[in-house]
Amino acid sequence: MACGNGSDRTQHPEELFGPDWAEWVPPTEAERPSAGEAQVQPWLSRG
């Protein structure tokens, strides 16, 4: 099978996360929700 034969291409991070994808900084401990709080991912929520 040739490379890429019938497969989809891999998206660039900008296509997945937006134009500021390179400036993303992980949250600090102070910004993280406590263990009791529900964590809703906006890209997974329905509405």
Buried (B, 14 or more C-beta within 10 A) or exposed (E): EEEEEEEEEEEEEEEEEEEEEEEEEEEEEEEEEEEEEEEEEEEEEEE
